[in-house]
């Protein structure tokens, strides 16, 4: 298998293709009936949830990957489940949208820009990585642009608190599982190039990553803050 090259031709084409699919479906979603919007939301939600359920089995039992490192416990897996359930639910839970919004736009976008990959296509993990992270962003932006949900500033503190508090049980899970378990990258930095390379050595890298993540999350909210001020002007 060829090695993955950060911002190489294959990486750039994958980013462009992912962005094109997201934009296309979100634009189309705004020109179809409410019933078709609901059906499309259900389809995206099913894809998110089913993919996250079957992916560990495919990795572990079909591709013989170590189970310790392929459980659906990463932040992006949580995002996929939450936004998937959000799209499938009749009664929408606002936090099931907001957590994936921040984790997805902040986390999945960063993951796609700096993938934790060592091999490129046709390695199956390359496809799973872009498909999984890409559909998280699709789910979030579909809810945002088609279903017209948006994050609320009053919930930012709650979202940040949930994120920080989850670090404790996830760290414990890493210790209990052992092996190469590295969920939420609490035990080590990602294999690929990322901003984590400029942080202190693990586990002290989280002292830099945690506040940086909250800054990135707030940056994701700035467009809505500016829009609210524009409407009041």
KANOR-V511914 format. One record per pair of residues at least 12 apart in sequence whose ideal C-beta (glycine too) atoms are under 10 Angstrom apart, sorted by the first residue. I is the first residue (numbers start at 1). J is the second residue. Records with the same first field share a line. If there is no record, write none. Layout:
# KANOR-V511914
I: J, J
This chain:
# KANOR-V511914
1: 118, 119, 120, 121, 122, 123, 124, 125, 126
2: 119, 120, 121, 122, 123, 126
3: 117, 118, 119, 120, 123
4: 115, 116, 117, 118, 119, 120, 121, 123, 125, 126, 129, 191, 192
5: 117, 120
6: 113, 114, 115, 117, 192, 193, 194
7: 113, 114, 193
8: 120
9: 120
10: 120, 121, 126
11: 112, 113, 114, 115, 117, 120, 121, 126, 130
13: 121
14: 112, 115, 120, 121, 126, 127, 129, 130, 134
15: 109, 112, 113, 115, 130, 134
17: 130, 134
18: 112, 130, 131, 133, 134, 135, 137, 138
19: 112, 134, 137
21: 134, 135, 137, 138
22: 134, 135, 137, 138, 139, 140, 141, 142, 145
23: 138, 141, 145
24: 138
25: 40, 43, 44, 138, 141, 142, 145, 146
26: 138, 141, 142, 143, 144, 145, 146
27: 145, 146
28: 40, 146
29: 41, 44, 141, 142, 145, 146, 147
30: 145, 146, 148
31: 146
32: 146
34: 147
37: 142, 146, 147
38: 87, 90, 147
40: 87, 142, 146
41: 86, 87, 88, 89, 139, 142, 143, 146, 147
42: 87, 88
43: 87, 88
44: 83, 84, 87, 88, 135, 138, 139, 142, 143, 146
45: 80, 83, 84, 85, 86, 87, 88, 89, 135, 139, 142, 143
46: 84, 87, 88
47: 80, 84, 87, 131, 132, 135, 138, 139
48: 79, 80, 81, 82, 83, 84, 85, 86, 87, 88, 100, 132, 135, 136, 138, 139
49: 80, 81, 82, 83, 84, 85, 87, 88
50: 84
51: 72, 77, 80, 84, 128, 131, 132, 135, 136
52: 72, 74, 76, 77, 78, 79, 80, 81, 84, 132, 135, 136
53: 72, 80, 81, 84
55: 70, 71, 72, 77, 80, 128, 131, 132
56: 69, 70, 71, 72, 73, 77
57: 70
58: 70, 124, 128
59: 71, 124, 125, 128
62: 124
63: 123, 124, 125, 128
65: 124, 125
66: 179, 180, 181
67: 177, 179, 181
68: 174, 177, 178, 179, 180, 181, 182, 183
69: 177, 179, 180, 181, 182, 183
70: 125, 181
71: 173, 177, 181, 183
72: 132, 183
73: 169, 170, 173, 174, 177, 181, 182, 183, 184
74: 103, 107, 111, 116, 132, 170, 182, 183, 184, 185
75: 99, 100, 102, 103, 104, 106, 107, 108, 111, 163, 166, 170, 183, 184, 185, 213
76: 100, 103, 104, 107, 108, 110, 111, 112, 129, 132, 133, 136, 184
77: 132, 136, 183
78: 99, 100, 103, 104, 107, 136, 163, 166, 170, 183, 184
79: 99, 100, 101, 102, 103, 104, 105, 106, 107, 108, 132, 133, 136, 137, 139, 140
80: 100, 103, 104, 108, 132, 133, 135, 136, 139
81: 96, 100, 136
82: 95, 96, 97, 98, 99, 100, 101, 103, 104, 136, 139, 140
83: 96, 97, 99, 100, 101, 103, 104, 135, 136, 137, 138, 139, 140, 142, 143
84: 96, 100, 135, 136, 139
85: 100
86: 98, 99, 100, 101, 139, 140, 143, 147, 149
87: 100, 138, 139, 140, 142, 143, 147
92: 143, 147, 149
94: 149, 150, 151, 152, 155, 158
95: 151, 155, 158, 159, 162
96: 143, 149
97: 139, 140, 143, 144, 147, 149, 150, 151, 152, 155
98: 140, 149, 150, 151, 152, 155, 156, 158, 159, 162, 221
99: 151, 155, 158, 159, 162, 163, 166
100: 136, 137, 139, 140, 143
101: 139, 140, 141, 143, 144, 149, 150, 151, 155, 159, 217, 220, 221
102: 140, 151, 155, 156, 159, 160, 162, 163, 213, 214, 216, 217, 218, 220, 221
103: 136, 140, 159, 162, 163, 213, 217, 220
104: 133, 135, 136, 137, 138, 139, 140, 141, 220
105: 136, 137, 140, 141, 144, 151, 216, 217, 219, 220, 221
106: 163, 212, 213, 214, 215, 216, 217, 218, 219, 220
107: 133, 136, 163, 184, 213, 216, 217
108: 132, 133, 134, 135, 136, 137, 138, 139, 140
109: 133, 136, 137, 140, 216, 220
110: 133, 190, 194, 195, 196, 213, 216
111: 129, 130, 132, 133, 136, 137, 190, 192, 194
112: 129, 130, 133, 134, 136, 137
113: 194
114: 190, 192, 193, 194, 195, 196, 197
115: 129, 130, 133, 190, 191, 192, 193, 194
116: 129, 182, 185, 189, 190, 191, 192, 193, 194, 196
117: 129, 130, 190, 191, 192
118: 191, 192
144: 224
150: 221, 223, 224, 227, 228
151: 217, 220, 221, 224
152: 221, 224
153: 218, 221, 224, 225, 228
155: 221
156: 214, 217, 218, 221
159: 214, 217, 221
160: 210, 213, 214, 217, 218
163: 184, 210, 213, 214, 217
164: 210, 211, 213, 214
166: 184
167: 184, 186, 206, 209, 210
168: 186
170: 183, 184, 185, 186
171: 183, 184, 186, 187, 203, 206
172: 186
173: 186
174: 186, 187, 188, 203
175: 187
182: 202
184: 206, 209
185: 202, 205, 206, 209
186: 202, 203, 205, 206, 209
187: 202, 203, 205, 206
188: 201, 202, 203, 205
189: 201, 202, 205, 209
194: 209
195: 208, 209, 212, 216
196: 208, 209, 212
198: 212
199: 212
